[in-house]
Amino acid sequence: MPESSFALLALVIFAALAFDFINGFHDTANAIATCISTRAISIRNAILMAAGLNFLGALVSTHVAATIGKGIVDPSNVTQVVVLSALAGAIFWDLLTWRYGIPASSSHAIIGGLIGAAVADRGVGVLKWEGITKILAAIVISPLAGTVAAFLIMVGIFWAFRGFHPAPLNRGFRKLQILSAAFMAFSHGSNDAQKSMGVITLALTSYGAIQTFHIPPWVILSCAASMAMGTALGGWRIIKTVGTDFVKLQPVHGFCAETSSAGVILTASAMGIPISTTHVITSAILGVGLSQGRRRVNWMVGVRIVWAWVLTIPASAAAGYLAYDIIRPFVLVR
């Protein structure tokens, strides 16, 4: 199959939409795990709500897509095989972590896959270190922001409602938590769906279908729809890890975690920074747990999650590199 063939472009687009679909069911837990664990909403209704708002969130901007498409590797140095290999590496890591119920980052998986495939094709000199440095800084800053924001909101609520009985307070926050989960689902779509938009646009630029890097409307709609469909299938393995195993949550805790996470994610989306929604919501849940004392956190689960965070970019980069070595021989013409 020649590098310049339309069939290879179609395969790349299919793989990108498949990644978005997998991202949807892999990251469903980001938006709805806490409201399901506190029984604020049924699993079916939570998943349908998350799917619809993921779709709407994906339509609001393309700043993150531009960072993925132009901020890691120069589009002029990217081939169809590089993009396809990056997607293969990211999909492999997503499915592996989903299999074991580990809330790893789909966002960082595609970034790592793209880095590994680009290095396999042209060497490390092709990487844009300014953009990669910004992404690596966000890996550190965004979880800290989620933890601190959730901790402060939780402490503020404890102080403001210190004279209230817990039972009626939780009933009120159970209703508010549906709104915060909706806010979280919308913010998730605003950041995560854009990764595939950037990757598909990279492929279109490499093929010559578009001359300057811009996100076509059909790419935006197809990525939004693909993520929404994946979300609709759910991902109970990761929902259980995030929503019940890590920290035992009440509605007020879920409200704080979702509200703080959504605020951090929407801020990053507006700045064009591709952060991990998985890292942010998990860190916010940690902040909520710490507000009640460190013994309320299951640290064994926390360690497992952190290891997944640390390994995601290098592991998916290695998978992208290997995928390039496997795929490249099947391409007859460079």
C-alpha positions in Angstrom: 0.0 0.0 0.0 1.7 3.2 -1.1 2.4 6.0 1.5 0.4 8.5 -0.7 -2.6 6.2 -1.3 -6.1 7.2 -0.4 -6.6 3.8 1.1 -3.9 4.4 3.7 -5.5 7.8 4.5 -8.8 6.1 5.0 -7.2 3.5 7.3 -5.6 6.3 9.3 -9.0 8.1 9.7 -10.7 4.9 10.7 -8.0 4.2 13.3 -8.3 7.8 14.7 -12.1 7.4 15.0 -11.6 4.0 16.6 -9.2 5.6 19.1 -11.8 8.2 19.9 -14.4 5.5 20.4 -12.1 3.6 22.7 -11.3 6.9 24.5 -15.0 7.3 25.1 -15.6 4.0 26.8 -12.2 4.1 28.5 -12.7 7.6 30.0 -16.5 7.3 30.7 -15.5 7.0 34.4 -13.9 10.5 34.4 -17.4 12.1 34.2 -19.7 9.8 35.9 -17.9 7.4 38.3 -18.5 9.6 41.3 -22.2 10.2 40.7 -22.8 6.5 40.1 -20.9 5.5 43.3 -23.0 7.9 45.3 -26.2 6.7 43.6 -27.1 10.3 42.5 -28.1 8.9 39.1 -28.6 5.5 37.5 -25.8 3.9 35.5 -27.9 4.0 32.3 -28.9 7.7 32.6 -25.4 8.7 33.7 -23.8 7.1 30.6 -26.4 8.6 28.3 -25.9 12.0 29.8 -22.2 11.7 29.5 -22.4 10.7 25.9 -24.6 13.6 24.9 -22.5 16.2 26.8 -19.2 14.7 25.5 -20.5 15.3 22.0 -21.5 18.9 22.7 -18.2 19.6 24.5 -16.2 18.4 21.5 -17.8 21.1 19.4 -16.8 24.2 21.4 -13.2 24.8 20.2 -10.2 23.3 18.4 -7.4 24.8 20.4 -6.3 21.5 21.8 -6.5 19.8 18.4 -4.1 22.4 17.0 -1.6 21.7 19.8 -1.7 18.0 19.1 -1.5 18.6 15.3 1.2 21.2 15.3 2.8 21.4 18.8 4.5 17.9 19.0 5.9 17.4 15.5 5.9 19.7 12.5 3.1 18.6 10.2 5.5 18.7 7.2 7.6 16.0 8.8 4.7 13.6 9.4 3.7 10.7 7.1 0.6 8.6 7.0 2.6 5.7 8.5 3.7 7.8 11.5 0.1 8.8 12.2 -1.1 5.2 11.9 1.7 3.9 14.1 1.0 6.5 16.7 -2.7 5.5 16.8 -1.8 1.8 17.0 0.5 2.5 20.0 -2.1 4.6 21.8 -4.9 2.1 21.2 -2.7 -0.8 22.5 -2.0 1.1 25.8 -5.7 2.2 26.2 -7.0 -1.4 25.8 -4.3 -2.8 28.1 -5.1 -0.4 30.9 -8.8 -0.8 30.4 -8.4 -4.6 30.7 -7.0 -4.1 34.2 -9.3 -1.3 35.2 -6.5 1.3 35.5 -7.6 4.9 34.8 -4.6 5.8 32.5 -4.7 8.8 30.2 -5.9 8.4 26.6 -4.6 11.9 26.0 -1.1 11.0 27.0 -1.3 7.7 25.1 -1.8 9.5 21.8 0.9 12.0 22.6 3.4 9.2 23.5 2.4 7.2 20.4 3.0 10.2 18.2 6.4 10.9 19.8 7.5 7.2 19.4 6.3 6.9 15.8 7.9 10.2 14.8 11.3 9.3 16.3 11.1 5.9 14.6 10.6 7.7 11.2 13.0 10.7 11.5 14.8 10.6 14.8 14.5 12.8 17.9 15.4 16.0 15.9 11.9 16.1 14.5 10.3 16.7 17.8 9.1 20.2 18.9 10.4 20.4 22.4 8.6 23.6 23.3 5.2 22.0 22.8 6.3 18.8 24.5 7.6 20.7 27.5 4.3 22.5 27.8 2.5 19.2 27.8 4.9 17.7 30.4 4.4 20.7 32.6 0.7 20.2 32.4 1.1 16.6 33.5 2.5 17.9 36.8 0.4 21.0 37.2 -3.1 19.8 36.3 -3.3 17.0 38.9 -2.0 19.3 41.6 -4.6 21.9 40.6 -7.3 19.3 40.7 -6.2 18.1 44.2 -5.9 21.6 45.7 -9.2 22.9 44.2 -11.2 19.9 45.4 -9.6 20.1 48.8 -10.4 23.8 49.2 -13.9 23.5 47.9 -14.5 20.5 50.3 -13.1 22.4 53.3 -15.2 25.4 52.4 -18.4 23.3 52.2 -17.6 21.7 55.5 -17.2 25.1 57.1 -20.3 26.7 55.4 -22.6 23.8 56.4 -21.0 22.8 59.7 -24.3 23.1 61.6 -26.3 20.9 59.2 -27.2 17.3 59.7 -25.4 15.0 57.1 -28.5 13.3 55.8 -30.4 16.3 54.4 -27.2 17.8 53.2 -26.3 14.7 51.2 -29.9 14.7 49.7 -29.3 18.2 48.5 -25.9 17.5 47.1 -27.1 14.3 45.4 -29.2 16.6 43.1 -26.4 19.1 42.6 -24.1 16.3 41.8 -26.1 15.5 38.6 -25.3 19.1 37.4 -21.6 18.8 38.4 -21.4 15.5 36.5 -22.9 17.1 33.5 -20.4 19.9 33.7 -17.6 17.3 34.0 -18.9 15.4 30.9 -19.0 18.6 28.9 -15.5 19.6 29.9 -14.2 16.0 29.1 -15.5 16.3 25.5 -14.0 19.8 25.2 -10.5 18.4 25.7 -10.3 14.7 24.9 -12.2 14.5 21.6 -9.8 17.1 20.2 -6.8 14.7 20.2 -8.2 12.7 17.3 -9.2 15.9 15.5 -5.6 17.0 15.6 -4.3 13.5 14.4 -6.8 13.3 11.5 -5.9 16.8 10.4 -2.2 15.8 10.5 -3.0 12.9 8.2 -5.0 15.1 5.8 -2.1 17.6 5.7 0.4 14.8 5.0 -1.8 13.5 2.2 -2.2 17.0 0.7 -6.0 17.1 1.1 -5.6 20.4 3.0 -2.8 22.9 2.4 -2.7 24.7 5.7 -3.4 23.2 9.1 -7.0 23.8 10.1 -9.7 21.4 11.5 -12.4 20.7 8.8 -16.0 20.7 10.2 -16.6 17.1 9.2 -13.5 16.1 11.3 -15.0 17.9 14.3 -18.4 16.2 14.0 -17.1 12.7 13.3 -14.7 12.8 16.3 -17.4 14.2 18.6 -19.9 11.4 17.4 -17.3 8.7 17.8 -16.4 9.6 21.3 -20.1 10.0 22.2 -20.8 6.5 20.9 -17.9 5.0 22.9 -19.0 6.8 26.0 -22.5 5.4 25.5 -21.0 1.8 25.9 -19.6 2.8 29.2 -16.5 1.4 31.0 -17.5 -0.2 34.3 -14.0 -1.6 35.1 -12.6 1.9 35.4 -15.8 3.4 36.9 -15.4 1.0 39.8 -11.7 1.8 40.4 -12.2 5.6 40.3 -15.7 5.8 42.0 -15.5 3.2 44.7 -12.1 1.6 45.3 -10.0 4.8 45.6 -12.0 6.9 48.0 -15.4 6.1 49.5 -17.6 9.0 48.4 -20.8 10.7 49.5 -22.8 13.1 47.2 -21.1 16.2 48.6 -17.7 14.7 47.9 -18.6 13.8 44.3 -20.0 17.3 43.7 -16.7 18.9 44.9 -14.5 16.5 42.8 -16.5 17.0 39.6 -16.9 20.7 39.9 -13.2 21.3 40.6 -12.1 18.9 37.8 -14.4 20.5 35.2 -13.1 24.0 36.1 -9.5 22.8 35.6 -10.2 21.0 32.3 -12.2 23.8 30.7 -9.4 26.3 31.6 -6.8 24.0 30.0 -9.0 23.6 26.9 -9.4 27.3 26.5 -5.5 27.6 26.7 -5.1 24.8 24.1 -3.3 22.5 26.6 -4.1 18.8 26.1 -4.3 17.6 29.7 -5.5 14.3 31.0 -9.0 14.4 32.3 -8.3 11.1 34.0 -5.5 12.6 36.0 -7.5 15.6 37.0 -10.7 13.8 38.2 -8.6 11.2 40.1 -6.5 13.9 41.7 -9.7 15.8 42.7 -11.1 12.6 44.3 -7.8 12.4 46.2 -8.2 16.0 47.4 -11.7 15.3 48.6 -10.4 12.2 50.5 -7.5 14.2 52.1 -10.0 16.8 53.4 -11.3 14.0 55.6 -7.9 12.7 56.6 -5.4 10.6 54.8 -6.8 7.3 56.2 -9.9 7.8 54.0 -7.7 7.2 50.9 -6.9 3.7 49.6 -3.2 4.4 49.0 -2.6 1.0 47.3 -5.1 1.9 44.6 -3.5 5.4 44.4 0.0 3.9 43.9 -1.3 1.8 41.0 -2.9 4.8 39.4 0.2 6.9 39.7 2.3 4.1 38.1 0.0 4.2 35.2 0.4 7.9 34.9 4.2 7.7 34.9 4.3 4.9 32.4 1.7 6.0 29.9 3.8 8.3 27.7 7.0 6.1 27.6 5.0 2.9 27.2 2.8 4.3 24.4 5.9 5.9 22.8 7.6 2.5 22.8 4.4 0.9 21.3 4.2 3.6 18.6 7.9 3.0 17.8 7.4 -0.7 17.5 4.2 -0.3 15.5 6.1 1.9 13.0 8.7 -0.9 12.6 5.9 -3.4 12.0 3.7 -1.3 9.6 6.5 0.4 7.6 7.5 -2.7 5.5 3.9 -3.0 4.2 4.2 0.5 2.7 5.7 0.1 -0.8 6.4 3.7 -1.7 7.6 6.4 0.7 
